[in-house]
Amino acid sequence: MNRRVVVLPEAEDDLVAIYRFVAENDSINHADGLLDKIENKCSSLSELSRRGHRVPELKRMHVGTFREIHFKPYRIIYQVVGNSVFIHAVLDGRRELQELLEKRILG
């Protein structure tokens, strides 16, 4: 089943921040390539949407509806609802994410 992939505004902000950081600290070409690869990884969730594993930080809080896949150090956190996949966050996995996920996902 092919699902529609929706990148939520918070995840769009994450992508912009990643792009800016890489462009400023490496190169615009590298930032362009990285953004394309992350976006392709997100788009790939239209098929086999449930292939990601549960997000450990959220699972510890008994929130099991969110999954994640990885691209390099980045964690793409998403939720499958009906015929749609909602991308909630694209975060650097090297960061401490417990508090950030609690605020963003649990509100």
PyMOL commands that set and color helices and strands:
alter all, ss='L'
color gray80, all
select helices_A, chain A and resi 9-25+28-46+49-51+56-59+98-106
alter helices_A, ss='H'
color red, helices_A
select strands_A, chain A and resi 4-7+53-54+66-71+74-81+84-92
alter strands_A, ss='S'
color yellow, strands_A
deselect
rebuild
show_as cartoon
